[in-house]
């Protein structure tokens, strides 16, 4: 992995990563392959791309995928409607077709002079064919714009990070081209390190009690949505702002609605915690 353009990712002051994740990020950067990151919501998949960009000193370009997103959206958009309106009512120079073509996130990541980080966020929200439609462009890092008879090609291959909440399976052909990492939910020791980044002055007794309660709530069978790391961070903020002590948290789970966001989950947790 020794490359003149390769810099090792070691995390940042605000993003604590496991050793396995660090190795997989660096493997993807060195191999110049997309890094596909899966994990339940709230495990830091999106924040990982921000941390990689910060650590490697690169610009971050984000492509937020929705259910209606098509692969073409990431390449470029030809605004035919605007050009037609300008031809009818005056406005721009309709002879200059280039002014009606806007590059998408993938296209912009190819056109930059310096290597960038490209985040394709929540790829599993799109149609099942969406990943397959990107295979060629991600392989050769180029695409053709017929309207301009011009090819957009990356001089510097972007660092591509693709996040997925595992809502649907991705095609095998797409998976073969990626370095894969599943972000497991943090164990207690790693969770403490993550919390301390956000709240370095938190009282250890309160942190201990809150983490015990947090994992107790996460372990309740039948929850539709288990609380995530980000919800633990919010919950601790509320506990500290409310002046609650470790003893208060040990006796009950105050502000349970900060951890659980489903009515059924709240009712289930109330019953289980009351009988514990």
N, C-alpha and C positions, 0 to 999 in steps of 0.2 A: 504493500500500500504506500510505498514511498513514491510520491509524485510531486513535482515542483508546484502544482496547483492544489495540492491536498493539504488541508489543515485539519487537525483532529478536533472533533467536538467533545468537550468535556463537561457540558452543562453550563449553567450560568448561576449567578448569585441568587436569582429568583426561580430557577427551574432545577429541581433535584431529580436526576435520572438514575435508574439502576445501571449496574455495570453491563448487563445484557443489552439494554437499550443503547447505551453509549457505543458498544461494539457494533451493533447493527446499523446505527446511523453512519458511523465511520466506514463500514463496509459498503453501504449504498453510495456514499460520496466518492469513495475510491473507485468503485466499479462503474460509477456513472449510470446507475440504475435507479428507478423509482423506489422509494421506501414506502411500502404499504403498512400502515399502522392501524391495527384494530384494537378495540377495547370498549368497555361499556362507557356510556356518556359520563363526563366528569373526570376521566382519568388523565387528561392533559394532552390529548392527541393534537388538538389545534395549537395549544401553547407550545408544543414541541417545535413546530415550524418557526414560531417567533424566536424561540431560544436558539435554534440552529442558525438562523439569520443573524442574530445578535452575536453569537459566539464566533461565527466565521466572518463577521464584518460584511455581510451581504445584504442587499435590498430584498425585502419580502414582497412577492406578488401573490395575491390570494384569489383563487377562483372558487366562489361559494356555489356549490352544486345544489340545485333544487329538483323537484320532481319533473319540471318541464324543461330542464336543461338539456341541450343537445351538444354533441361534440363540436359542431360548427361554431357554437357560441364562443368557445375558447380560442378559436383560430382568428376569425375576423367577421365583421358584419358589414354588408353592403347596404346602405340606407337608400333603397330604391324609392321609397315614398318621399323622402326629403328631396331627392333629386327631381322627382316628378313635380312636386309642389314648386320648387324653384324654377322649373322650366315654364310652369303655367303662370306663376304670380311674381316672378322675379326674385332675386336673392343672390345665391351663390353662383359661381361660374360652373354651369352644368357641363361644360366641356372638360373640366378638370375632374375626372371620375375619382381620382385619388382622394379628393377632399370628402368623398362620401363613403370612404372605406375606413373603418376603425378596427384596429387590432384588438382581439380579446386577450385574456390573461395569458394564455399559452403563447400567442403571437408576440405579446410584449416581452415575455421572458426570453424569446428567441432573438429579439431585436436589440436587446441591451448590450452595451459594449463590455460590461463586466458581468461575471457570473453571478446569478441571483438564486434565491430560493423560491421555488414555485410550490404553493400549497393548493392542492386540489382537495377541497374540504367536503367530507361526507359524500363520497362518490356513490355510496349505496342508495342514496335518495333518488338517483336518476333511473331511467329505464335500463333494463338488463343489457341492452345492446350498447349502451353508452361507453363502457370500458373498451369493448371490442373496436368501437369506432375511433378510438384514440391510439390503437396499437401502432399503426404506421408512423404517426407523427412522433410518438414517444420513442420509437426505435431509431428513426433517422434524424429526428429533431429538425424537421423541415416540413413545409407544406406549400402548395401552389395557389396563387390567387389568379384565377382565369381572367377576371375583369381587367387586371393589370398585366397579364401574361408575365407574372413575376413570382419568383420563389423566395419565401422567407426561410432562411436557414440560420440556425444558431451557431455563432462563432464560438461561444462558450456554453457548453451544455448546462442548463440549470440544474440545481439540486432539487429534485422533485420529491415532495412528501405528499402522500395520499392518505387521507384519513377515512375510516369506515366504522360505523357503529354496528356492523354485522347484521343489518336489517335484512339483507338478502345476500345470497352467494354470488361471488364474482366469477367470471368465466376463467376456465383453466388456462387458456392462451394468455390472458392478461396476467394471471398469477405467476406464470413461468417467467415473466419479464421483470418481476419485482423482487426486492429483498423484503422479507416479511417479518413483522414483529407484532406480537400481541402484548399490549400493556396490561399486565395483571394488576388487580387491585392491590394497592400498597399494603404490605404487612406493617405491624405497629411501629417497628423501628424506623422504617422509611417514612411512615406517616408523621412521626414526631419531627423528623428533619424537615419535612415539607411545611408543617405547621410553624416551626420555629423560624422559617424564612419569612413568613407573613407576620408572625407575632413573636419577635425575639424576647420580649419582656413578659410573656405570659407566665403566670405562676405555675410551677411544675405540678403542684397538687391539683390545681384546676385542670391542667392539661391531662394528667393521668386519669382523673375521674371522667372527663369528657370523652376521652378516647375509649375507655372501657364501655361507657354507655353507647357511644357511637357504633362500635362493633357489635354490641348487644342488639341494637336496633337493626343493623344490617343483617344479623343472623336470624331474624324472625321469619319463619317459613311462611310463604304465601304472599310476600310483598310484591306488588306490581312494579314498583320502582324503588330500588334500594337507594339510600342516600349516598351521594358521591363525595369525593374529596372537596369539591368546591362548596358543597353544602355543609360539610364539617367546618370549613373555614368561616362561612357565614355564621354558623351556629356559635362558634367560639367568640366571634365578634359580639354577638348579641349577649352572650353570657357575661363577657367582660364589661360591656357597656351597661348591662343591668346590675352589675355589682354582685353577681352570684358567686358563691363559694363552692369549693369541692364538695362540701357536705350537702349543699343544696342539690347538686347534680347527682350525688350518690343516692339521695332520698327519692328523686323523681327525675323525669326528663323534661325540664322546662323548655318552653318555646319549641315543642315537638313539630309544629308546622314549618319550622325552618329546615328540618331534616326531611320530612315526608310531604309530598305534594299531591297525594291522592286521598280522597275522602275515605275510601275503603282501607287504605293503608293506615291512616290515622286511627280508624276504629279498631282495626286488628291490633295495632301496636298498643293502644290503650288497654285492650283486654289482656294481652300477653304480659305487659309490664305490671298491670295491677295484680295479676295472679302470681307474679314471680316472687 
